[in-house]
């Protein structure tokens, strides 16, 4: 370990819309929901991460739960600052006589604006980081999926997170073409909430929608190994009383159909603007799926049928971006030109 690394605490962070993951010493040390709870009486932090998520939809007038990131970017700067600071505190590091400085590499959506990028940097700096570097999510996802992004070979990555779906063609350590659409896990949850209201006259919360998506979420109505029906509880719109009904995966596939179709179109659009040489590579290498959205049952098959290419789901897709960010940090000299 060099003197510089001894004096520097190096942290890789996937600051996600739904979950935030921190890697320190090559290990995932923090994996928490991107949720903060505020005590409105004192205007101070009451909980962060898992504890705050447990309070979602169940607060009284004295507490408020906030998700500081929307659509892959910081929507509430002050709350994001608090969240990043508290998550960093969860890192268990050995104390030294000289307090180490903090170097952070944070992944960001490829379609982020300069203003949004500056907000991410400033939030991390306010949380104590002395050196903040950024890496684009598609690049981090590709590295985390095991792709050699430095090769002169075209690879397509589709990273479906909580707030955005990032589609990119990568070659020679750069993004040749890309598209970012704000249709991802949150949008899927909204689709389920709307479906339950319209088809079953039932109001459900965001947490229950996400639980339903995880339990019986699907992209196609014909699965080889379908999940068991899932009991969903909510409020009957007509009577106002608590209600429970069983939902099957075919209903959720129908509810998500339009949103998934938009992601399919974005993938096709990126392929249409890809150079012939890179397109030839992708024909052989296929498309890689990462992010929590990649866990949606049958999504790989649906995209494959749409674009007529093989589709591979990355190992542990939920953590692919964080894993790639950690690899980029560990091999900082090798990936210097990928980190801004």
N, C-alpha and C positions, 0 to 999 in steps of 0.2 A: 504494500500500500504506500503510495507516494505521500510526501509531506502535505501537498495540496489537498489530497483526498482526506488526510487525517484532520485537517482544519475545516473541511467542508462536509456538510451533511447533504448528500445527494439524494434527491427524492423525485420519483416519477409519479405523475398524477394523471389519471383519467377523470377529468372533471365533467361528469356526465349529467345529463338532464334527469335521469332516473336514479343512477347510482354513481358514487364517487369511489374510486379505488386508488390507493396509494401503495407504491412499491418502494421498499427500503432494504438495502443489502440483499437484493435479488429475491426478496420475499414479499408477498402481498400481506401488508401489516394492517391495512384498513380497507374494509369493503362495506360501505354504509350507504343507505338511501340518501339522496340529496334533498333532505328535508330538515327544516329548522322549526322549533317551537319557541314562541316568544311569550313571556309573561307580560300582558298588557298593563298590569298594575305598576310594574317597575320598569317596563320597556327593556327588560334584560332577557338574555338567553335562558330558556328553561330546559331545552333538550335539543340534541342534534342526532341525525342519523336514524338508527333503528328505533331508539326511544321516541324520537319525534314522529316517526311514521306510525307508531302504535297509537299516537294521539290524533292522527288524521281523521277528520270527520266525527270525532268523539269529544271535541273540546267544549268547554263551557265559556261564558262571556269573558273570562279572565285570561284565556289562552288563545293563541292564534298559530296555526301551522302554515308555514310558507315554503314553497319550492322556489329557491332563488334563481334557478335556471329554467328557461323556457326555449324550446326550439334550438337547443344546443348552445345557447349563449346566455350571458348573465342578464337577467331581467330586473333583479333587485340587488344593486351593488353592495349596499351596507350589509344585507343579510348574507350575501355570498362571502363577503369578507369575514363575517363571524363564523360561518360554516367552515371555510378553508382553515381559519385559525384553530378552531376546535378539533378538526380532523387531524391537523398536523400534531396537535398535542397528544393524540392517541399513539403516536410513534414512540416506541420504547427505545431510547438511545442511551448509550453510556455517557455519563456526565464527564466533562473534562474541565481542567483548570481554565482554559481559554474557551469560551463559548463558541462552538462552530458556526460558521456562516451557512446559509441554506441556499443550495443551488437546486432549482426546480425545472423539470421539463414537463410541460403540460400540453396535452393534445387538444386541438381546436378543429372545428368543422372547416372544410375547404372553402365554403362559401361565406365565411365570416367577414364582416366589414372591418375597416381600420379602427373605427370607433369601438366596436365590440372586442376587437383584439386588444386594444389599449385597456379596456375595462378588465379583461382577464389578467393582464400583466399587473395592473395597479392593485387589483384585489389580492394577488399573490404577494406583491411587495408589501402591502399593508399587513399581511399575515406573517411577515417576517422574512420573506425570501430576499436575498441580496442579489442573486443572479437568476433571472427568469427567462427561460427559452421555450419556444413553442414548436410543436410539430403537428402537421396536418393529420387529422384522424384517419383518412384512407391510407396514408403512408404507414402510420403506426399499426393499423389493422393488418395491413399486408405483411409487415415485419412479424407481427404476432401470429399470423397464420402460417408462418414458415416460408414465405416467399423471399427469394433473394432479390431484393428490389434494386440492387446495383448492377445486375446482369443486363446486357443488351437484348432483353426479351420482354415482350408485352404480356402483362398480367392484368386481369380485371378483378377489382375488389368491390364488393357491395357490403357496406357496413350499415346495418340498421340498428340504431340506438334507441334512446327514449324520445329524443326530440327531432332528430334528422336521419335521413337515409343518405349516405354518402356513396356515390358511385364514381369510380375512378379507374383509369387505365394508367398503369405505372410501368416505366422502363428507364433504365440507366439512372436510377435514383431520383427521378422526377415524375411529376404527374403530367402525362401527355394531354389528357383531356378528362374533364370531370363534370359532375353535376351534383348539387346538393338540394334535396327536397325536404321540406318540413312535414314529412309524413313518416311516422315511425310508431314506437310503442305508445306514446301518449295519444296519438290519433286513433290507434287501434282501441284503446280504452274508451275513448269518446264514442267510437262506432258501436261498441258493446252497450254502453249506457243508452244511446239513442235507440238501438234495436230493442232493448228490454222495455223501454218506454212505449215504443210504437207497437210492438208485436205482443207484449204481455201486460201492458198497462201497469208497469211496475217501475218505480224509481230505485236505482241502486247508486252507491257511491263509487268514487274513483278506485278505492282500495278493493272493493268487491269486484269491480270490472277487471282489475289486473289479476286478481285471484282466478277469475273465470277464464281469462286469456291463457294463463299458465296451465290451468287444469284441462281445458278442452279447446284451446285455441288451435285453429287449423286454417290453411290457405286453400285447401281443396276439399270438396264434399265426398271424396272417395279415398279413404285411407286403408292401407293394408292392415295396420294394427291400431284400430281406433281406441281412444281413451274411453273410460266409463263416463256415463252422464254425471253432471256436477250439479249439486243443490245450491241454488242462488237465493239469498234472502234479501228482501228489500221492503219497500212500502207500496201497497196497492193504491194506485192513483185514484180509483173510484171510491174506496172506503176510507183510505188513510190509515189502514191497519197493517201491521207486519204481515208479510207473505213469503212463501217459499215455493219455488218451482224447480224442476229438473231441466237442465239445458244440455243438449248434445252438441258434438263438434260440428255437425252439419249446419246448425243454426249459426254458430260463430263464423264458420267459413262464409256463409251468406252475408253476415253483418260486416265482415272485413273485405268483402270482394272489391268494392270500388276503390278503397285505399290501396290495396295490393296491386290493383290494375294500374294505378298511377305510378307505383314504384317500377312495375314492369315496363311501362312506357318510358320512364326515365332511363332504365337500363338499355332499352332499344335505341333511345336517342343518343346516348353516349357511344354505343357501338356504331351508329350511323356516321358519327363524325371522327371515328378512329381511322388512322391512316391504314392503307391496305397491308403494309408490312406488319404492323402491330395486330391488325385484325387476323392475319394469318397465324400469328403466334397464339392468340386467344382461342382460335379454333382448336388448337392442339392442347393448350393448357386449361381451357375452360374458365369458369367464373368461380370466385371464392366468396362465400358468405361469412360475415362476421357480425358481432353485435347480438344483443338479446333477441332481436327480431328474427335472427337466423334459426332460433329454436322453435319457431312457429311450424307446426307439423305440416309437411307437404309443400313448404315454400320452395325448397330446392327443385322439386319435381315440377311445380307450376312455372317457375322461371325458365327451367330447361325446356319445357314444352313451348313456351312463348318465343324464345330466341334460338331454339334448336342447337343448343350448346350444352356440354356437360357442366354441372354445377356441383361444387364441393363445399360442404360445411366445415369451417375451421374447427380444430379441436378446442373445446371449451370456448365457444364463440363469445360468450358474455364477457370474458376477460381478455379477449384477443387484443383490443386496443391498449389496455393497461400493460399487457405483457410486451407488446411491441414498443411502447413508450419506455419501459424498463430496459429492454435490450438496446434501444437507441442511446439511453443514458449510460449504460454500462460500457458500450462501445462508442463513446463520445467522439473520439478522434476519427473513427471510421465513418460515422454518420454526421460529422460536423455540418456539412453543407445541406443536410436535411432539416437541421434544427436552427430556428431563427432566433 
